[in-house]
Amino acid sequence: MSAPKRSVRSRPFNFMRAATAVVFVLVLTASLVRGLRPPPREGTVSGIADGDTVRVYLEGRHQRVRMHGIDCPELDQPYGEDAKRFTLERMQGREVRLEIMDRDRHDRLVATVFYREGGPGTPERCLNAELVEAGWAWAYRAYSDAYVSAEAQARAEPRGLWKAKDPVPPWEHRKAAEP
């Protein structure tokens, strides 16, 4: 004699279980993506190399930091010293917060640099944006579109290097200087 056949009952679709699974996958994905970029780090500016490169004492050593998304004139270009002076006046010895994006081929940290003009209760300011707004840097479109509107405003007024007739972008200047 054979065993009686059981009917196969399908379970009803459980929306709560499906929603929980979707939320879990989204949270896991977000945490993995967030993990690709290091958390913000804080340090003290210990030196200025040029308009868009500073040295920051960070975690027990001096690190070179290249500002993300902008490009200041080189020191041997018109306005290069002005850009450096702008950065020096705002940054020398100041506490900063870095949002690090990458390391470049020169082993510099590539970051957005934030600082506070006053104490802890004052709003943060972005040095990268301030350099472009003041007309001392180009928005470096090859790496970011974050500062394009600030550059357009500085050009329109004109401020800083935009007072010159035809300023040469630093990436073109560097390319022309290559042997």
C-alpha positions in Angstrom: 0.0 0.0 0.0 1.3 3.5 -0.8 1.3 6.5 1.4 -1.4 9.0 0.8 -0.4 11.9 -1.3 0.0 15.2 0.4 -1.3 18.3 -1.2 1.4 20.9 -1.7 0.1 24.1 -0.3 2.0 27.2 -1.2 2.6 29.7 1.5 1.0 33.0 1.0 3.4 35.8 0.0 4.6 37.5 3.2 5.0 41.2 2.4 6.7 42.0 5.8 9.3 39.4 5.2 10.0 40.7 1.7 10.1 44.3 2.9 12.5 43.4 5.6 14.8 41.6 3.1 14.8 44.6 0.8 15.6 47.0 3.7 18.5 44.7 4.8 20.0 44.7 1.3 19.7 48.5 1.0 21.4 49.0 4.4 24.1 46.6 3.5 24.7 48.2 0.1 24.8 51.7 1.7 27.3 50.7 4.3 29.6 49.1 1.7 29.5 52.2 -0.5 30.1 54.4 2.5 33.0 52.2 3.4 34.8 53.0 0.1 35.6 56.5 1.3 37.4 57.0 4.6 35.6 58.9 7.3 36.5 62.6 7.7 39.7 63.2 9.5 40.9 66.2 11.5 44.3 67.8 11.7 46.2 71.1 11.9 47.6 72.9 8.8 51.3 73.0 9.2 52.4 74.5 5.9 51.2 75.8 2.5 52.9 74.5 -0.7 50.8 76.5 -3.1 47.2 77.7 -3.5 45.6 74.2 -3.7 48.1 72.1 -1.7 48.6 72.3 2.1 50.5 70.2 4.7 48.3 68.9 7.5 49.6 67.4 10.7 47.3 64.4 10.8 47.5 61.3 13.0 51.0 61.9 14.2 52.6 62.9 10.9 52.6 65.6 8.2 50.5 64.8 5.2 50.4 66.6 1.9 46.8 67.4 0.9 45.7 68.4 -2.6 42.3 70.1 -2.8 39.7 68.1 -4.7 37.9 69.6 -7.6 39.9 72.8 -8.0 43.2 73.8 -9.7 45.0 77.0 -8.7 47.6 78.7 -10.9 51.1 77.3 -10.5 53.6 79.5 -8.5 55.4 80.5 -11.7 52.1 81.6 -13.4 50.4 84.9 -13.0 48.3 84.9 -9.8 50.0 81.7 -8.4 51.5 83.6 -5.5 48.1 85.4 -4.9 46.4 82.0 -4.6 49.1 80.8 -2.2 48.8 84.0 -0.1 44.9 83.5 0.0 45.4 80.0 1.3 48.1 81.0 3.7 46.1 83.8 5.3 43.2 81.5 6.0 44.8 78.2 6.8 48.2 78.5 8.5 48.0 76.8 11.9 44.2 76.3 11.6 42.3 73.1 12.6 40.7 71.5 9.6 38.4 68.6 8.7 39.3 66.7 5.6 36.8 64.7 3.5 39.3 62.5 1.7 38.5 61.3 -1.8 41.7 59.6 -2.9 45.5 59.6 -3.1 47.0 61.0 -6.2 50.1 59.9 -8.2 52.3 62.1 -6.0 51.1 60.3 -2.9 49.1 63.4 -1.7 45.7 63.0 -0.1 43.0 64.5 -2.3 40.4 66.1 -0.1 37.8 68.8 0.5 39.1 71.0 3.2 36.7 72.5 5.8 37.5 74.9 8.7 35.7 77.1 11.2 36.3 80.9 11.3 35.4 81.0 15.0 34.8 78.4 17.7 32.9 75.1 17.6 29.5 76.7 17.3 30.3 78.6 14.1 29.5 77.1 10.7 32.1 75.2 8.7 33.6 76.8 5.6 34.9 75.0 2.5 38.4 76.3 1.5 38.1 74.6 -2.0 34.9 76.6 -2.7 36.3 79.8 -1.3 39.4 79.7 -3.6 37.1 79.4 -6.7 34.6 82.0 -5.4 37.5 84.5 -4.8 38.8 83.9 -8.3 42.0 82.2 -7.4 41.2 78.7 -8.8 39.5 77.0 -11.7 36.8 74.4 -11.2 38.8 71.3 -12.2 36.0 69.7 -14.3 38.1 66.7 -15.1 37.6 65.6 -11.5 34.4 67.3 -10.3 31.6 69.7 -11.3 31.1 70.9 -7.7 32.6 74.4 -8.3 31.5 75.2 -11.8 28.8 77.7 -10.8 31.3 79.4 -8.4 33.8 79.8 -11.2 31.1 81.3 -13.5 30.3 83.8 -10.8 33.9 84.8 -10.3 34.4 85.1 -14.0 31.3 87.3 -14.4 32.3 89.8 -11.7 35.5 89.4 -12.5 37.5 88.5 -9.4 41.1 87.3 -8.9 42.7 85.8 -11.9 39.6 86.5 -14.0 40.7 90.1 -14.2 43.3 88.9 -16.7 42.4 88.9 -20.4 43.1 85.2 -21.1 44.3 83.3 -18.0 46.0 80.1 -18.8 44.6 77.1 -16.9 47.3 75.4 -14.8 46.8 72.0 -16.5 47.7 73.7 -19.9 50.7 75.4 -18.3 52.0 72.1 -16.9 51.5 70.4 -20.2 53.4 73.1 -22.0 56.3 72.9 -19.5 56.7 69.1 -20.0 59.9 68.2 -21.9 
